[in-house]
């Protein structure tokens, strides 16, 4: 079955263009190279977390604790680095391992004890936030002492030199082209329908244009930000996992019909637990990027991030019932959310109105998902 574009795809693209056009008109600084570079960093943080959310929504679950969780995991790494004097690489690794362990445990509770993911993660939202406050002792803890740098702070302050950025872009474009060609050959060899060569070329050409435009824009400021590279790595891993492995096919099968998947021999329990464990690693990575970007761990770190992650998924076409969703769709949804927040910040919109807009966007996206599901 070949990939076709739907009315929803075009409506989302038009919505994104409309949002960008609006902010470009009302706030000229929106198109400034510095702001666009910062937008790419903010997008990378939101989109990375949304990739993890995709993994747990595909089999029909959800995680409401990611905002508090990323605060806790990054807070642990921050305290270990700043107050305990442990080297940043070791602290970050410990935070990552804690995330894997905690989210593995949540997956076990959901699968083995049959507690709904909504309840387990809602409880986690409260527990993790409380533990985070205890870890940082309700204080603001910097990721590094003033005037110094370490691996933690470099996560958001390091930029790739222009030539390396262009070389990376060329490599990614070449990989996309080869992947598209190999996938087309494999589908044809297995007797499946394939896209015509013109459609494949157009898809790769559009992606190549977007990648080169991204590099050109970021190079006008300081270069490709490291968070964008981290996000690209995570997105590539999630794409390969969901589209080119048996584990990914199991995720879609479980979300489509868990009973049928179980009867067909799919190890439903292990797949769901594995999805949550990977979510824990992605939550930790997102927390490190966000804390490095803000410069410190504060009591409100990560608040409402679960809203942005879920909204990015739903806007991007991920079904909350599971079984449907793509990495590209989630990226577009995250771009819409990041653009909204960035534009409203430039316009000095007050926090209460930001919440109203974010909630309204989420409600509209869920409404569209429900309407399309009925059809």
C-alpha positions as CSV (number, residue, x, y, z in Angstrom):
1,X,0.0,0.0,0.0
2,X,1.5,3.3,-1.0
3,X,1.5,6.5,0.9
4,X,-1.0,9.0,-0.3
5,X,-1.6,12.6,0.8
6,X,-5.0,13.3,2.4
7,X,-7.0,16.5,3.0
8,X,-5.7,16.5,6.5
9,X,-2.1,16.6,5.3
10,X,-2.8,19.7,3.2
11,X,-4.9,21.4,5.9
12,X,-2.0,21.0,8.4
13,X,0.5,22.3,5.9
14,X,-1.7,25.3,5.2
15,X,-2.2,25.9,8.9
16,X,1.6,25.9,9.4
17,X,2.1,28.4,6.6
18,X,-0.7,30.6,7.9
19,X,0.8,30.6,11.5
20,X,4.2,31.5,10.1
21,X,2.8,34.1,7.8
22,X,0.8,35.7,10.7
23,X,3.8,36.0,13.0
24,X,6.1,37.2,10.2
25,X,3.6,40.1,9.6
26,X,2.9,41.1,13.2
27,X,6.4,40.5,14.5
28,X,9.2,41.2,12.1
29,X,11.8,39.7,14.4
30,X,10.2,36.3,13.8
31,X,12.2,35.8,10.6
32,X,15.4,37.1,12.1
33,X,18.2,34.4,11.8
34,X,18.8,34.4,15.5
35,X,15.1,33.8,16.3
36,X,14.8,31.1,13.7
37,X,17.9,29.4,15.1
38,X,16.3,29.6,18.6
39,X,13.1,28.2,17.1
40,X,15.0,25.2,15.8
41,X,16.3,24.5,19.2
42,X,12.9,24.9,20.8
43,X,11.4,22.7,18.1
44,X,14.1,20.0,18.7
45,X,13.1,19.8,22.4
46,X,9.4,19.5,21.8
47,X,9.8,17.2,18.8
48,X,12.2,14.9,20.6
49,X,9.7,14.4,23.5
50,X,6.9,13.9,20.9
51,X,8.8,11.1,19.3
52,X,8.8,9.2,22.6
53,X,5.1,9.9,23.0
54,X,4.5,8.4,19.5
55,X,6.0,5.1,20.7
56,X,3.5,4.8,23.6
57,X,0.5,6.1,21.7
58,X,0.9,3.7,18.7
59,X,0.0,0.7,20.9
60,X,-2.9,2.6,22.4
61,X,-1.5,4.1,25.6
62,X,-0.5,7.6,26.7
63,X,2.0,9.1,29.1
64,X,0.9,12.2,31.2
65,X,4.0,12.2,33.4
66,X,6.7,13.2,30.8
67,X,6.8,16.8,31.9
68,X,7.4,16.0,35.5
69,X,9.6,13.1,34.5
70,X,12.0,15.1,32.4
71,X,12.3,17.6,35.2
72,X,13.2,14.8,37.7
73,X,15.7,13.1,35.5
74,X,17.5,16.3,34.4
75,X,17.3,17.5,38.0
76,X,19.1,14.4,39.2
77,X,21.8,15.0,36.6
78,X,22.1,18.6,37.5
79,X,22.5,18.1,41.2
80,X,25.0,15.3,40.7
81,X,27.1,17.5,38.4
82,X,26.8,20.8,40.3
83,X,26.6,19.8,43.9
84,X,28.1,16.4,44.1
85,X,31.0,17.2,41.7
86,X,30.4,14.2,39.5
87,X,31.6,14.7,35.9
88,X,28.8,15.7,33.6
89,X,29.0,12.6,31.3
90,X,28.6,10.3,34.2
91,X,25.7,12.4,35.7
92,X,23.9,12.4,32.4
93,X,24.4,8.6,32.0
94,X,23.0,8.0,35.4
95,X,20.0,10.2,34.7
96,X,19.4,8.2,31.5
97,X,19.6,4.9,33.3
98,X,17.2,6.1,36.0
99,X,14.8,7.1,33.2
100,X,15.0,3.6,31.6
101,X,14.4,1.9,34.9
102,X,11.5,4.0,36.0
103,X,9.6,3.8,32.7
104,X,10.3,0.1,32.5
105,X,8.6,-0.2,35.9
106,X,5.7,1.8,34.6
107,X,5.3,-0.5,31.7
108,X,5.4,-3.5,34.0
109,X,2.6,-2.0,36.1
110,X,0.5,-1.3,33.0
111,X,1.0,-4.7,31.5
112,X,1.3,-7.1,34.4
113,X,-1.0,-5.4,36.9
114,X,-3.4,-4.2,34.2
115,X,-3.5,-0.7,35.6
116,X,-4.6,1.8,32.9
117,X,-1.7,3.9,31.5
118,X,-3.8,7.0,32.2
119,X,-3.8,6.3,36.0
120,X,-0.2,5.1,36.2
121,X,1.2,8.2,34.3
122,X,-1.2,10.6,36.1
123,X,0.2,9.3,39.4
124,X,3.7,9.6,38.0
125,X,3.0,13.3,37.1
126,X,2.4,14.0,40.8
127,X,5.1,11.8,42.2
128,X,7.8,12.9,39.8
129,X,7.1,16.6,40.4
130,X,7.3,16.1,44.2
131,X,10.5,14.1,43.9
132,X,12.0,16.7,41.6
133,X,11.3,19.4,44.2
134,X,13.0,17.3,46.9
135,X,16.0,16.6,44.7
136,X,16.6,20.3,44.0
137,X,15.4,21.3,47.5
138,X,13.1,23.9,45.9
139,X,16.0,25.9,44.7
140,X,17.4,26.9,41.3
141,X,20.4,24.7,40.5
142,X,22.6,25.7,37.6
143,X,23.9,23.1,35.2
144,X,27.4,24.6,35.6
145,X,29.1,27.2,37.7
146,X,29.2,30.7,36.3
147,X,31.7,31.4,33.5
148,X,32.4,27.7,33.0
149,X,31.3,25.1,30.5
150,X,30.8,21.3,30.6
151,X,29.1,18.7,28.5
152,X,25.8,19.5,30.1
153,X,25.9,23.2,29.2
154,X,27.3,22.5,25.7
155,X,24.2,20.5,24.8
156,X,22.4,23.7,23.9
157,X,25.3,26.1,23.4
158,X,27.3,24.2,20.8
159,X,26.8,24.8,17.1
160,X,28.2,22.9,14.2
161,X,30.6,24.9,11.9
162,X,29.0,25.9,8.6
163,X,31.0,23.4,6.5
164,X,30.2,20.5,8.7
165,X,26.5,21.5,8.7
166,X,26.4,21.5,4.9
167,X,28.3,18.1,4.8
168,X,25.8,16.6,7.2
169,X,22.9,17.9,5.1
170,X,24.4,16.3,2.0
171,X,24.8,13.1,3.8
172,X,21.3,13.1,5.1
173,X,19.8,13.8,1.7
174,X,21.9,11.0,0.1
175,X,20.7,8.6,2.8
176,X,17.1,9.7,2.2
177,X,17.4,9.1,-1.5
178,X,19.1,5.7,-1.1
179,X,16.4,4.6,1.5
180,X,13.6,5.6,-0.8
181,X,15.2,3.7,-3.7
182,X,15.8,0.6,-1.6
183,X,12.4,0.6,-0.1
184,X,10.8,0.9,-3.5
185,X,12.9,-2.0,-4.8
186,X,12.0,-4.1,-1.8
187,X,8.3,-3.5,-2.1
188,X,8.4,-4.4,-5.8
189,X,10.4,-7.6,-5.1
190,X,7.7,-8.6,-2.5
191,X,4.9,-8.0,-4.9
192,X,3.5,-4.9,-3.2
193,X,2.3,-1.7,-4.9
194,X,4.9,1.0,-5.3
195,X,4.9,4.7,-5.9
196,X,5.8,5.9,-9.4
197,X,9.3,7.3,-9.7
198,X,8.1,10.9,-10.1
199,X,6.3,10.8,-6.7
200,X,9.4,9.4,-5.0
201,X,11.6,12.0,-6.6
202,X,9.3,14.8,-5.6
203,X,9.1,13.6,-2.0
204,X,12.9,13.3,-1.7
205,X,13.4,16.7,-3.5
206,X,11.0,18.5,-1.1
207,X,12.8,16.9,1.9
208,X,16.2,17.9,0.5
209,X,15.0,21.5,0.0
210,X,13.8,21.7,3.6
211,X,17.0,20.3,4.9
212,X,19.2,22.7,3.0
213,X,17.0,25.6,3.9
214,X,17.3,24.7,7.5
215,X,21.1,24.6,7.3
216,X,21.3,27.9,5.4
217,X,19.1,29.6,8.0
218,X,21.0,28.3,11.0
219,X,24.4,29.1,9.4
220,X,23.3,32.7,9.2
221,X,23.4,32.8,13.0
222,X,26.0,30.4,14.5
223,X,25.5,27.1,12.7
224,X,23.4,24.0,13.2
225,X,22.5,23.8,16.9
226,X,23.5,20.6,18.6
227,X,19.9,20.0,19.9
228,X,18.8,19.7,16.2
229,X,21.4,17.0,15.7
230,X,20.2,15.1,18.8
231,X,16.6,15.4,17.6
232,X,17.6,14.2,14.1
233,X,19.3,11.1,15.7
234,X,16.3,10.3,17.8
235,X,13.8,10.8,15.0
236,X,15.9,8.6,12.7
237,X,16.0,5.9,15.3
238,X,12.2,6.1,15.8
239,X,11.6,6.1,12.1
240,X,13.7,3.0,11.5
241,X,12.2,1.3,14.5
242,X,8.6,1.9,13.5
243,X,9.0,1.4,9.7
244,X,11.7,-1.2,9.3
245,X,11.6,-3.5,12.2
246,X,9.2,-6.2,13.5
247,X,9.0,-4.3,16.8
248,X,7.5,-1.3,14.9
249,X,5.0,-3.5,13.1
250,X,4.0,-4.9,16.4
251,X,3.3,-1.4,17.8
252,X,0.9,-0.7,14.9
253,X,-0.7,-4.1,15.2
254,X,-1.3,-3.7,19.0
255,X,-2.8,-0.3,18.5
256,X,-5.0,-1.5,15.6
257,X,-6.4,-4.5,17.4
258,X,-4.7,-5.8,20.6
259,X,-6.8,-9.0,20.7
260,X,-6.0,-9.9,17.1
261,X,-2.3,-9.1,17.7
262,X,-2.2,-11.4,20.7
263,X,-3.8,-14.2,18.8
264,X,-1.4,-13.7,15.9
265,X,1.5,-14.3,18.3
266,X,2.6,-10.8,18.9
267,X,4.3,-10.5,22.3
268,X,2.0,-7.7,23.4
269,X,3.3,-7.3,26.9
270,X,7.0,-7.2,26.1
271,X,6.4,-4.7,23.2
272,X,4.4,-2.3,25.4
273,X,7.0,-2.5,28.2
274,X,9.8,-2.0,25.7
275,X,8.0,1.1,24.3
276,X,7.7,2.6,27.7
277,X,11.4,1.9,28.5
278,X,12.4,3.7,25.3
279,X,10.1,6.5,26.3
280,X,12.0,6.8,29.5
281,X,15.3,7.3,27.6
282,X,13.8,9.9,25.4
283,X,12.3,11.7,28.4
284,X,15.8,11.9,29.9
285,X,17.3,13.2,26.7
286,X,14.6,15.8,26.4
287,X,15.1,16.9,30.0
288,X,18.9,17.3,29.4
289,X,18.3,19.5,26.4
290,X,15.6,21.6,28.1
291,X,17.7,22.1,31.3
292,X,20.8,23.0,29.3
293,X,18.7,25.5,27.2
294,X,17.3,27.2,30.3
295,X,20.7,27.0,32.1
296,X,19.3,25.5,35.3
297,X,16.8,23.3,37.1
298,X,13.9,25.3,38.5
299,X,10.7,24.2,40.2
300,X,8.6,24.9,37.1
301,X,10.8,23.0,34.6
302,X,8.9,20.9,32.2
303,X,5.4,22.1,33.2
304,X,2.8,21.4,30.4
305,X,5.4,19.7,28.3
306,X,3.1,16.6,28.2
307,X,0.5,18.8,26.6
308,X,2.8,19.9,23.8
309,X,4.0,16.3,23.2
310,X,0.4,15.0,22.9
311,X,-0.7,17.9,20.8
312,X,2.2,17.5,18.4
313,X,1.3,13.8,17.9
314,X,-2.4,14.4,17.4
315,X,-1.9,17.4,15.1
316,X,0.5,15.3,13.1
317,X,-2.1,12.6,12.5
318,X,-1.4,10.1,15.3
319,X,-4.6,8.5,16.5
320,X,-5.1,8.5,20.3
321,X,-6.8,5.1,19.8
322,X,-3.4,3.8,18.5
323,X,-2.4,2.1,15.3
324,X,-1.8,5.2,13.2
325,X,0.9,7.8,13.1
326,X,4.2,8.7,11.4
327,X,7.5,10.4,12.4
328,X,7.0,13.0,9.7
329,X,3.5,13.9,10.9
330,X,4.7,14.3,14.5
331,X,7.5,16.6,13.3
332,X,5.0,18.8,11.5
333,X,2.8,18.8,14.6
334,X,5.7,19.7,16.8
335,X,6.7,22.5,14.4
336,X,3.2,24.0,14.7
337,X,3.4,23.9,18.5
338,X,6.9,25.3,18.7
339,X,6.1,28.1,16.2
340,X,3.0,29.1,18.2
341,X,5.0,29.3,21.5
342,X,7.9,31.1,19.8
343,X,5.6,33.7,18.1
344,X,3.6,34.3,21.2
345,X,6.7,34.9,23.2
346,X,8.0,37.4,20.7
347,X,4.6,39.2,20.9
348,X,4.9,39.2,24.8
349,X,1.7,37.3,25.1
350,X,1.0,36.6,28.8
351,X,1.3,33.0,30.2
352,X,-2.5,32.6,30.8
353,X,-3.3,33.3,27.1
354,X,-0.5,30.9,26.0
355,X,-2.3,28.2,28.0
356,X,-5.6,29.1,26.4
357,X,-4.1,28.8,22.9
358,X,-2.3,25.6,23.6
359,X,-5.4,24.0,25.1
360,X,-7.5,25.2,22.2
361,X,-5.1,23.8,19.6
362,X,-5.1,20.4,21.4
363,X,-8.9,20.3,21.5
364,X,-9.2,21.2,17.8
365,X,-6.7,18.5,16.9
366,X,-8.5,15.8,19.0
367,X,-11.8,16.9,17.5
368,X,-10.4,16.5,14.0
369,X,-9.0,13.1,14.9
370,X,-12.5,12.0,16.2
371,X,-14.3,13.3,13.1
372,X,-11.8,11.5,10.8
373,X,-12.2,8.3,12.9
374,X,-16.0,8.3,12.3
375,X,-15.5,8.6,8.6
